[in-house]
Amino acid sequence: MEAHETPHTTVEPRRPAMPQHRRPRMKALPLSLVALLVTALIVLATMLLLRGQATGKTTLPPVGTPAAVSKSQLKALAEQSKQPIYWAGSKPGAYELTRTTDGRIYIRYLPSADKVGDRTPDYLTVGTYPAKQAFSAIQRAAARQGAVSANIDRGGLLVFNNSTPKSVYFSYPKSGYQVEVYDPSPLQARTLVLGGMITPIK
């Protein structure tokens, strides 16, 4: 190499600027993704809302507070319960539901919703009570002085006492619950049970 010659240096070639008309459009893709995500979130929220409404869990009144409920709410409660919940079937007027902290459930039949909370004992009421020895307790009650008892379907036993004839109780062998039927008319209370008209909500 001659002294006056300068060594060649390697230079990275400059990348030519991309023509304006060939630059990719970057805005369309993010906007379509946002629209897709928003749509997915709306669908998911709708599904969760419908699922919550279907179960009925959010529509039941709190424990300890008498409240007017619909037939669909009673069915939702029965679906959630681990034991049967008894009632006297569909009737005109209003249904009052009361649940207690120890698991008792009362369904009272009122002429209208404005009677909810009325303390007068003038209305048909069906109570379902959890109890470990429910049938044995009914048998003991049947042996007390003044008690009147009768066999019912499925081996069950009905009992009421002449001192409190408006309340009729019944249970079944190996059952974990008792049912009380109260009516201002003692005859009506007995007729409902003996006639098989007090049944689990389905």
C-alpha positions as CSV (number, residue, x, y, z in Angstrom):
1,M,0.0,0.0,0.0
2,E,1.4,3.4,-1.0
3,A,2.0,5.9,1.8
4,H,-0.3,8.5,0.4
5,E,-3.2,6.0,0.1
6,T,-5.8,6.1,2.9
7,P,-7.3,2.9,4.1
8,H,-10.9,2.2,3.1
9,T,-13.3,2.4,6.0
10,T,-16.5,0.4,6.0
11,V,-19.6,2.6,6.4
12,E,-23.0,1.3,7.0
13,P,-25.2,2.4,4.2
14,R,-28.0,4.7,5.2
15,R,-31.4,3.1,5.0
16,P,-33.5,5.1,2.6
17,A,-36.5,6.8,4.1
18,M,-39.7,5.0,3.4
19,P,-41.9,6.9,1.0
20,Q,-44.9,8.5,2.7
21,H,-47.4,6.5,0.7
22,R,-45.8,3.2,1.7
23,R,-45.8,3.6,5.5
24,P,-48.2,1.1,7.2
25,R,-51.3,2.4,8.8
26,M,-50.9,1.7,12.6
27,K,-54.2,3.1,13.8
28,A,-56.6,0.6,12.3
29,L,-55.3,-2.4,14.3
30,P,-55.4,-0.9,17.8
31,L,-58.9,0.4,17.2
32,S,-60.2,-3.0,16.1
33,L,-58.6,-4.6,19.1
34,V,-60.2,-2.2,21.5
35,A,-63.6,-2.8,19.8
36,L,-63.1,-6.5,20.1
37,L,-62.2,-6.3,23.8
38,V,-65.1,-4.0,24.6
39,T,-67.5,-6.4,22.9
40,A,-66.0,-9.4,24.8
41,L,-66.4,-7.5,28.2
42,I,-70.0,-6.7,27.4
43,V,-70.8,-10.3,26.6
44,L,-69.1,-11.5,29.8
45,A,-70.9,-9.0,32.0
46,T,-74.2,-9.9,30.4
47,M,-73.6,-13.6,31.0
48,L,-72.6,-13.1,34.7
49,L,-75.7,-10.9,35.2
50,L,-78.0,-13.5,33.7
51,R,-76.4,-16.2,35.7
52,G,-77.0,-14.2,39.0
53,Q,-80.6,-13.6,38.1
54,A,-81.2,-17.2,37.2
55,T,-80.0,-18.4,40.6
56,G,-82.1,-15.9,42.5
57,K,-79.5,-15.6,45.2
58,T,-79.4,-11.9,45.2
59,T,-83.1,-11.3,45.3
60,L,-83.9,-13.0,48.6
61,P,-84.7,-10.8,51.7
62,P,-82.2,-10.8,54.6
63,V,-82.5,-13.3,57.4
64,G,-84.7,-12.1,60.3
65,T,-86.8,-9.7,58.3
66,P,-90.3,-10.5,57.1
67,A,-90.7,-9.6,53.5
68,A,-93.1,-10.0,50.6
69,V,-91.7,-12.4,48.0
70,S,-92.8,-13.8,44.7
71,K,-93.3,-17.4,43.8
72,S,-90.1,-17.4,41.8
73,Q,-88.2,-16.2,44.8
74,L,-89.6,-19.0,46.9
75,K,-88.5,-21.5,44.2
76,A,-85.1,-20.0,44.2
77,L,-84.8,-20.4,48.0
78,A,-85.9,-24.0,47.7
79,E,-83.2,-24.7,45.1
80,Q,-80.6,-23.3,47.4
81,S,-81.8,-25.1,50.5
82,K,-80.3,-28.4,51.7
83,Q,-83.7,-29.5,53.0
84,P,-87.2,-29.3,51.6
85,I,-89.2,-26.1,52.3
86,Y,-92.9,-26.7,52.7
87,W,-95.8,-24.5,51.7
88,A,-99.6,-24.8,50.9
89,G,-99.2,-24.2,47.2
90,S,-100.0,-21.1,45.1
91,K,-102.8,-18.9,46.4
92,P,-104.1,-15.4,45.6
93,G,-102.7,-12.5,47.6
94,A,-99.1,-12.2,48.9
95,Y,-96.5,-14.5,50.3
96,E,-94.5,-13.4,53.3
97,L,-91.2,-15.0,53.9
98,T,-89.3,-15.0,57.2
99,R,-86.1,-16.8,57.9
100,T,-84.4,-17.1,61.3
101,T,-80.8,-17.5,62.2
102,D,-81.3,-21.1,63.4
103,G,-82.7,-22.2,60.0
104,R,-86.4,-21.9,60.5
105,I,-88.4,-20.8,57.4
106,Y,-91.9,-19.4,57.6
107,I,-94.2,-18.8,54.7
108,R,-97.3,-16.8,55.5
109,Y,-100.3,-16.2,53.2
110,L,-101.5,-12.7,53.3
111,P,-104.4,-11.0,51.5
112,S,-102.0,-8.3,50.2
113,A,-98.4,-7.1,50.5
114,D,-99.3,-4.2,52.8
115,K,-100.0,-6.8,55.5
116,V,-96.3,-7.8,55.7
117,G,-95.1,-7.7,59.3
118,D,-98.7,-7.7,60.7
119,R,-98.5,-9.4,64.1
120,T,-102.1,-10.5,64.3
121,P,-102.4,-14.4,64.0
122,D,-105.0,-14.3,61.4
123,Y,-103.3,-15.9,58.4
124,L,-102.3,-19.4,57.2
125,T,-98.6,-20.0,58.0
126,V,-96.4,-22.9,57.1
127,G,-93.1,-23.3,59.0
128,T,-90.2,-25.7,58.2
129,Y,-87.9,-26.4,61.1
130,P,-84.6,-28.3,61.0
131,A,-84.2,-30.8,63.8
132,K,-81.8,-33.8,64.3
133,Q,-84.5,-36.0,65.9
134,A,-87.5,-34.5,64.3
135,F,-89.7,-37.6,64.1
136,S,-88.9,-38.7,67.6
137,A,-89.9,-35.3,68.9
138,I,-93.3,-35.6,67.1
139,Q,-93.8,-39.1,68.6
140,R,-93.1,-37.7,72.1
141,A,-95.5,-34.8,71.5
142,A,-98.1,-37.4,70.5
143,A,-97.8,-39.1,73.9
144,R,-98.4,-36.0,75.9
145,Q,-101.7,-35.2,77.6
146,G,-104.3,-33.6,75.3
147,A,-102.4,-34.7,72.2
148,V,-104.2,-36.0,69.1
149,S,-102.2,-37.8,66.4
150,A,-102.8,-39.4,63.1
151,N,-100.7,-41.3,60.5
152,I,-100.1,-39.6,57.2
153,D,-98.6,-40.6,53.9
154,R,-95.0,-42.0,53.6
155,G,-95.1,-43.2,57.2
156,G,-95.4,-39.7,58.6
157,L,-97.1,-38.7,61.8
158,L,-99.3,-35.7,62.5
159,V,-99.9,-34.3,65.9
160,F,-101.7,-31.4,67.5
161,N,-102.7,-30.6,71.1
162,N,-106.2,-29.7,72.2
163,S,-104.7,-26.8,74.2
164,T,-103.3,-25.3,70.9
165,P,-105.4,-26.8,68.1
166,K,-104.6,-24.1,65.6
167,S,-101.1,-25.5,65.1
168,V,-100.6,-28.9,63.5
169,Y,-97.1,-30.5,63.3
170,F,-95.9,-33.4,61.3
171,S,-92.7,-35.2,60.3
172,Y,-91.4,-38.4,58.7
173,P,-89.1,-41.2,59.9
174,K,-85.3,-40.4,59.6
175,S,-86.3,-36.8,58.7
176,G,-84.2,-33.8,59.6
177,Y,-87.1,-31.4,59.8
178,Q,-90.5,-30.8,61.3
179,V,-93.4,-28.9,59.6
180,E,-95.9,-26.7,61.4
181,V,-99.1,-25.6,59.8
182,Y,-101.0,-22.8,61.6
183,D,-104.4,-21.6,60.6
184,P,-107.0,-19.5,62.5
185,S,-109.3,-22.4,61.8
186,P,-108.1,-25.6,63.6
187,L,-110.2,-27.7,61.2
188,Q,-108.6,-26.1,58.2
189,A,-105.1,-26.7,59.5
190,R,-105.8,-30.4,60.0
191,T,-107.5,-30.7,56.6
192,L,-104.6,-29.2,54.8
193,V,-102.2,-31.7,56.3
194,L,-104.4,-34.8,56.1
195,G,-105.4,-33.8,52.5
196,G,-101.7,-33.8,51.4
197,M,-101.9,-30.1,50.5
198,I,-98.7,-29.2,52.4
199,T,-95.9,-30.1,50.1
200,P,-92.3,-29.1,49.4
201,I,-91.7,-26.2,47.0
202,K,-90.5,-27.4,43.6
